[in-house]
Amino acid sequence: MDQPVVILDFGSQYTQLIARRIRQAHVFSQVLPYTAGLAQIRALCPAGLILSGSPSAVTYADAPSCDPALFSLGVPVLGVCYGMQLMAQSLGGSVGKARVREYGLRAVTLDVSGELFSGLRPQCDTWMSHAYQVDRLPPGFVGTAHTETCPLAAMEAPGRRLYGVQFHPETSHSQQGMDVIRRFVRDICGCAPSWRMEGFAEQAVADIKKAVGGGTVLLGLSGGVDSAVVAALISKAVGERLNCVFVDHGFMRKDEPELVREVFTRHFPVHLSALDASDRFYEKLRGVTDPEQKRKIIGAEFIAVFRDEAQKLGALDHFAQGTIYPDVIESGAAPGSTVIKSHHNVGGLPRELGFTSLIEPLRFLFKDEVRELGEVLGLPEEMTRRQPFPGPGLAIRTLGELTREKVDLTRHSDAILLEEFRKAGLDGQISQYFTVNTDLRSVGVMGDERSYDTAIAIRAITTDDFMTADWARVPYDTLALVSRRIVNEVSGVNRVLLDITTKPPASIEWE
Ligand code: XMP
């Protein structure tokens, strides 16, 4: 086994993104909580260490910290954002509140004569997200980057292989970010580029075999890529001892329940039960308008439907889920992190279900890695290339209280959008697109009649990891056609809006 690059997680939303970038450089990495002791870290014989960002600040009384001895282990260390500040403070520098809080893309000037940025362009845009910054360097360090308002945007201790960057090289929006990561893990830590997705698949199948033993597994299929890849992995590991349940909660896209049934009976030698549980869901959601409450109710109802189905299927031992990493962090599952949204498919395994274990083989992967894994496992492209679709489905794209009529407007307008974007060949260029029923009514005129109808919004984004996203620059002609078709064909809609917000600060979904 290769020596890993160890990432110490201080609760940043981007920690697993660092791990993913390292995989992209074909290097093996391992994430440990910041509470991991020196002995545990040493035992892994790390080739290098990365200290992640954090929602905390080093000046807080309860700030997460690490053993300063880490900086004299003799292995290269890279501190990212909070990690850089922690390194500075631990080694005798100081950190203070930034005069100007930097958030989003910032132009940075790099000193390319140093070790970390050697070979890079000196000017680039990087992703910043901080209110604190290093204001005095520790002895022996030099500043290696600055922005207009952050004089010490990177630092290094020449010859000691200690580096800090205030920006986030792991986000896709940081230009040359991948180069910084590659330079650190490959050149500075000296790791060989030997990590491959095939190896991950083999390991995952072996882990599942071990966890399941001679038992049986229940998996909830959503119709999306994630649960499909989990189905493929588990069926490789345990064959027909996998039982899949597909719950139609009434918030699926047009024709989706039929498609799921068709694809899953054709491609997988698994037991599949498909249930229409929409009455139950609408009943539970009546009068509910709060987004978090909607998500929680849907999550809880899913569990209830599974419980009922599991009882019908007889004793099953393990419960599997297609949870991927962005779901995990946004639910605040990592130590020291903050809850952003409750993803319905996270939250642990309710004991009352009586399963002995929860199997989540994709827990640390990002969407595009899941697609790649699907391809490695031999899944058809129609499945691996499908757009992500959230577990609560159209329920979180239909704002306010949920009624079948309102969700129908969302579904119908969404089908038009999907059809026209596909026809325009935008599939490969836009990562995710859908419509949102804004629950807003406005005045219009149709024929000679006044209308007072719903406004539908178009959300189309580009991203490679769904952690940060930009709004897609869709050609005007396509937008015009979609808008015209929606207001003409979807009765009850008289206005179409375009969402032009990045993530952050907005999220991709509206609820
Ligand atoms: P947000 O809205 O959090 O979305 O920026 C990031 C990505 O996650 C998808 N998403 C979900 N997926 N269960 C899921 O399986 C959920 O509850 C959920 N909420 C959001 C979203 O579609 C986007 O691709």
Boltz pocket constraint, residues with backbone or C-beta under 6 A from the ligand:
constraints:
  - pocket:
      binder: B
      contacts: [[A, 326], [A, 327], [A, 330], [A, 341], [A, 342], [A, 343], [A, 344], [A, 345], [A, 388], [A, 389], [A, 390], [A, 391], [A, 392], [A, 432], [A, 466], [A, 503], [A, 506], [A, 507], [A, 508], [A, 509], [A, 510]]
      max_distance: 6.0
